[in-house]
Amino acid sequence: MDAPALPVTLESPESWQVAGPRLRTATEESTWVRWLLVGSTLLFLTLVLFVPLAAIFAEALRKGWEAYFASFDNANFWAAVRLTFLATGISVPANLIFGVAASWAIAKFDFRGKSLLITLIDLPFAVSPVVSGLIYVLLFGMTGWLGPWLATNDIQIIFAVPGIVLATIFVTFPFVARELIPLMQEQGSEEEQAAISLGANGWQTFFRVTLPNVKWALLYGVILSTARAMGEFGAVSVVSGHIRGKTNTLPLHIEVLYNEYNFVAAFAVASLLTLLALVTLVLKTTLEWRIQRDLEEASRSV
């Protein structure tokens, strides 16, 4: 049995021109729907972002600017600042080297275990930071697998700076690699092969061909890794031991102040981390704009 013929009326370009506006308006949302979506988004951001941010600064300045700045005139605070920047300064370059090497290997070469490597890179996104800290306690703690040997050789990792650095590296190492892998895969290896055929060695190919093509994505990943390293709490809390003036980073220092009901100082230090996060957000937005502009220029040139 033949199917009934559909009432197709677009026999000529003239009919297409008539039907075009109807088709376009049928896919557009009405004004009230657009305002509802925008209003809901702004309301959600106000409740979960803007109001908490305003509360942080309001509580930090509740007793005035003098009490605010007095919160930073403390040896434990500066010890937390030094430790935070030390852990960040070690973990970010380490993740930078790992991210570039891993992304280059994954994007440019085929090898056995490639999918496993990609899965392992995503592991910190799936594992709770507290669990990652417990992993290091299981390995390097006094009752852990390597604990007795470390104690015999007078090496302390847990409840010391090395444990904090290791925990920070673990929770931040996917960021650089995850920014570079899809970009390098999309770019392919034709330019590198052309450079090698012209006589360039591996390092020349990397610094003159590969790195210029991924520089903005690389910097983007470094910024994300830095922000996460400075604000990490869960993994660092497990391995630090909360020794004031020695193993407390800025997030842990905030927790100590808050538990002591020193709310002004706690929110003052929290406002400092918030300002660092806002600076990171500005840099992130600027890089996104720059990457988008470079992509548009590349598409126009093609």
C-alpha positions as CSV (number, residue, x, y, z in Angstrom):
1,M,0.0,0.0,0.0
2,D,1.5,3.3,-1.0
3,A,2.0,5.9,1.7
4,P,-0.2,9.1,1.3
5,A,1.5,11.9,-0.4
6,L,2.6,14.8,1.9
7,P,1.3,18.2,1.2
8,V,4.6,19.7,0.0
9,T,4.1,23.2,-1.4
10,L,7.7,24.4,-1.8
11,E,7.8,23.9,-5.5
12,S,9.6,27.1,-6.3
13,P,12.2,29.6,-4.8
14,E,9.3,32.1,-4.4
15,S,7.5,29.7,-2.0
16,W,10.8,29.2,-0.1
17,Q,11.1,32.9,0.4
18,V,7.5,33.0,1.8
19,A,8.0,30.1,4.1
20,G,11.4,31.2,5.3
21,P,10.3,33.9,7.9
22,R,7.7,31.4,9.3
23,L,10.3,28.8,9.8
24,R,12.7,31.2,11.5
25,T,10.1,32.7,13.9
26,A,8.9,29.2,14.8
27,T,12.3,28.3,16.2
28,E,12.7,31.6,18.2
29,E,11.6,31.7,21.8
30,S,9.1,34.3,22.9
31,T,10.2,37.4,24.9
32,W,8.8,36.2,28.2
33,V,10.6,32.8,27.9
34,R,13.9,34.6,27.2
35,W,13.4,36.9,30.2
36,L,12.4,34.0,32.4
37,L,15.6,32.1,31.5
38,V,17.8,35.1,32.0
39,G,16.1,36.0,35.3
40,S,16.4,32.5,36.6
41,T,20.1,32.4,35.8
42,L,20.7,35.8,37.5
43,L,18.7,34.7,40.5
44,F,20.7,31.5,40.9
45,L,24.0,33.3,40.5
46,T,22.9,35.9,43.1
47,L,22.0,33.3,45.6
48,V,25.0,30.9,45.2
49,L,27.7,33.3,44.1
50,F,27.2,37.1,44.6
51,V,25.5,36.9,48.1
52,P,28.2,34.6,49.6
53,L,31.0,36.8,48.1
54,A,29.4,39.9,49.5
55,A,29.0,38.1,52.9
56,I,32.7,37.3,53.0
57,F,33.8,40.8,52.5
58,A,31.1,42.2,54.8
59,E,32.1,39.9,57.7
60,A,35.8,40.6,57.1
61,L,35.2,44.3,57.4
62,R,32.6,44.1,60.2
63,K,35.0,45.6,62.7
64,G,36.6,48.1,60.3
65,W,39.8,48.3,58.3
66,E,42.1,48.3,61.3
67,A,40.8,44.9,62.4
68,Y,40.9,43.7,58.9
69,F,44.6,44.5,58.3
70,A,45.4,43.3,61.8
71,S,44.3,39.8,60.8
72,F,47.4,39.6,58.5
73,D,49.8,40.8,61.1
74,N,50.4,37.3,62.4
75,A,53.3,34.8,62.1
76,N,51.0,31.9,61.5
77,F,49.3,33.7,58.6
78,W,52.6,34.4,56.9
79,A,53.7,30.8,57.5
80,A,50.5,29.7,55.8
81,V,51.1,32.1,52.9
82,R,54.7,30.8,52.4
83,L,53.6,27.1,52.5
84,T,50.7,27.8,50.1
85,F,53.0,29.5,47.5
86,L,55.7,26.8,48.1
87,A,53.2,24.0,47.3
88,T,51.8,25.9,44.3
89,G,55.3,26.8,43.1
90,I,56.3,23.1,43.0
91,S,53.1,21.5,41.9
92,V,52.3,23.8,39.0
93,P,55.7,23.4,37.2
94,A,55.6,19.7,37.8
95,N,52.1,19.5,36.3
96,L,53.2,21.7,33.4
97,I,56.0,19.3,32.5
98,F,53.8,16.2,32.9
99,G,50.9,17.8,31.0
100,V,53.0,18.8,28.0
101,A,54.7,15.4,27.9
102,A,51.5,13.4,28.3
103,S,49.5,15.4,25.8
104,W,52.2,15.2,23.3
105,A,52.5,11.4,23.7
106,I,48.7,11.0,23.5
107,A,48.1,13.3,20.6
108,K,51.1,12.6,18.4
109,F,51.8,8.9,18.9
110,D,49.9,5.6,19.0
111,F,51.1,3.2,21.7
112,R,49.7,0.3,23.8
113,G,48.0,1.6,27.0
114,K,47.0,5.0,25.5
115,S,43.4,4.8,26.7
116,L,44.6,3.7,30.2
117,L,46.8,6.8,30.4
118,I,43.9,9.0,29.5
119,T,41.8,7.3,32.2
120,L,44.5,7.8,34.8
121,I,44.8,11.5,33.9
122,D,41.1,11.9,34.7
123,L,41.4,10.0,38.0
124,P,41.7,13.1,40.3
125,F,38.3,14.3,38.8
126,A,36.6,11.1,39.9
127,V,38.3,10.6,43.3
128,S,37.4,12.7,46.3
129,P,40.3,14.9,47.5
130,V,40.0,13.4,50.9
131,V,40.4,9.9,49.5
132,S,43.5,11.0,47.6
133,G,45.0,12.3,50.8
134,L,44.2,9.0,52.5
135,I,46.1,7.2,49.7
136,Y,49.3,9.0,50.7
137,V,48.7,8.3,54.3
138,L,48.3,4.6,53.4
139,L,51.6,4.7,51.5
140,F,53.8,7.0,53.6
141,G,52.1,7.0,57.1
142,M,53.7,5.5,60.2
143,T,51.6,2.4,59.7
144,G,51.6,2.5,55.9
145,W,53.4,0.4,53.4
146,L,56.5,2.5,53.3
147,G,56.1,4.1,56.8
148,P,58.5,1.9,58.7
149,W,61.3,2.3,56.1
150,L,60.8,6.1,56.0
151,A,60.9,6.2,59.8
152,T,64.1,4.1,59.9
153,N,65.8,6.5,57.5
154,D,64.4,9.6,59.3
155,I,62.3,10.7,56.3
156,Q,59.0,12.4,57.0
157,I,56.4,12.8,54.3
158,I,53.0,12.7,56.0
159,F,52.4,15.7,58.4
160,A,55.2,17.6,56.6
161,V,55.8,19.7,53.5
162,P,56.5,16.8,51.1
163,G,53.1,15.2,51.8
164,I,51.4,18.6,51.2
165,V,53.2,19.0,47.9
166,L,52.4,15.5,46.8
167,A,48.7,15.9,47.6
168,T,48.6,19.2,45.7
169,I,50.3,17.7,42.7
170,F,47.8,14.8,42.7
171,V,44.6,17.0,42.7
172,T,46.0,19.4,40.1
173,F,47.8,17.3,37.5
174,P,44.9,16.8,35.0
175,F,44.3,20.5,34.3
176,V,47.2,21.2,31.9
177,A,47.0,17.9,30.1
178,R,43.2,18.1,29.7
179,E,43.6,21.5,28.0
180,L,46.3,20.4,25.7
181,I,45.2,16.9,24.6
182,P,42.1,17.9,22.5
183,L,43.9,20.8,21.0
184,M,46.9,18.8,19.9
185,Q,44.7,16.0,18.6
186,E,42.7,18.5,16.5
187,Q,45.9,20.1,15.1
188,G,47.4,16.7,14.1
189,S,51.1,16.2,13.4
190,E,51.5,17.5,9.9
191,E,53.4,20.6,10.9
192,E,55.8,18.7,13.1
193,Q,56.4,16.2,10.3
194,A,57.1,19.0,7.9
195,A,59.5,20.6,10.3
196,I,61.4,17.3,10.8
197,S,61.5,16.8,7.0
198,L,63.2,20.2,6.7
199,G,65.9,19.2,9.1
200,A,64.6,20.3,12.5
201,N,65.3,18.1,15.5
202,G,62.9,17.2,18.3
203,W,63.5,20.2,20.5
204,Q,63.4,22.7,17.6
205,T,60.2,21.2,16.4
206,F,58.7,21.5,19.9
207,F,59.7,25.1,20.6
208,R,59.2,26.5,17.2
209,V,56.1,24.6,16.0
210,T,54.2,22.7,18.7
211,L,54.6,25.2,21.6
212,P,53.5,28.3,19.6
213,N,50.3,26.5,18.5
214,V,49.3,25.5,22.1
215,K,50.7,28.4,24.1
216,W,47.3,29.9,25.1
217,A,45.8,26.6,26.0
218,L,48.9,25.8,28.0
219,L,48.7,29.1,29.9
220,Y,45.0,28.5,30.5
221,G,45.7,25.1,32.1
222,V,48.5,26.6,34.2
223,I,46.0,29.2,35.5
224,L,43.4,26.6,36.4
225,S,46.1,24.4,38.1
226,T,47.4,27.4,40.1
227,A,43.9,28.3,41.3
228,R,43.2,24.8,42.4
229,A,46.5,24.4,44.1
230,M,46.1,27.6,46.2
231,G,42.5,26.7,47.2
232,E,42.9,22.9,47.8
233,F,41.6,21.9,51.2
234,G,40.5,18.2,51.4
235,A,43.7,16.3,50.3
236,V,46.0,18.8,52.1
237,S,43.9,18.6,55.3
238,V,44.4,14.8,55.5
239,V,48.2,14.8,55.1
240,S,49.1,18.1,56.9
241,G,48.4,17.2,60.5
242,H,47.2,20.8,61.0
243,I,50.4,21.9,62.7
244,R,50.0,25.7,63.1
245,G,52.8,27.7,61.6
246,K,54.3,24.6,59.9
247,T,51.8,22.5,57.9
248,N,48.8,24.8,57.6
249,T,48.1,26.3,54.2
250,L,45.8,29.3,53.8
251,P,42.6,27.2,53.5
252,L,43.6,25.3,56.7
253,H,44.5,28.5,58.4
254,I,41.0,29.8,57.7
255,E,39.5,26.7,59.2
256,V,41.6,27.1,62.4
257,L,40.6,30.7,62.8
258,Y,36.9,29.9,62.3
259,N,37.0,27.0,64.8
260,E,38.5,29.4,67.3
261,Y,35.5,31.8,66.7
262,N,37.9,34.4,65.3
263,F,35.4,35.2,62.5
264,V,36.9,38.6,61.4
265,A,40.4,37.1,60.9
266,A,38.9,34.0,59.2
267,F,36.9,36.0,56.7
268,A,39.7,38.4,56.2
269,V,42.0,35.6,55.1
270,A,39.1,34.1,53.1
271,S,38.7,37.5,51.3
272,L,42.3,37.3,50.3
273,L,41.8,33.9,48.7
274,T,38.6,35.3,47.1
275,L,40.6,38.2,45.5
276,L,43.1,35.7,44.2
277,A,40.2,33.7,42.7
278,L,38.8,36.8,41.1
279,V,42.2,37.6,39.5
280,T,42.3,34.1,38.2
281,L,38.8,34.5,36.8
282,V,39.8,37.7,35.0
283,L,42.9,36.0,33.5
284,K,40.8,33.0,32.5
285,T,38.3,35.2,30.7
286,T,41.0,37.1,29.0
287,L,42.6,33.9,27.7
288,E,39.3,32.6,26.5
289,W,38.7,35.7,24.5
290,R,42.3,35.6,23.1
291,I,41.9,31.9,22.1
292,Q,38.5,32.6,20.5
293,R,40.0,35.5,18.6
294,D,42.9,33.4,17.3
295,L,40.5,30.7,16.2
296,E,38.4,33.2,14.3
297,E,41.5,34.7,12.6
298,A,42.7,31.2,11.7
299,S,39.3,30.4,10.2
300,R,39.3,33.6,8.2
301,S,42.8,32.9,6.9
302,V,41.7,29.5,5.7
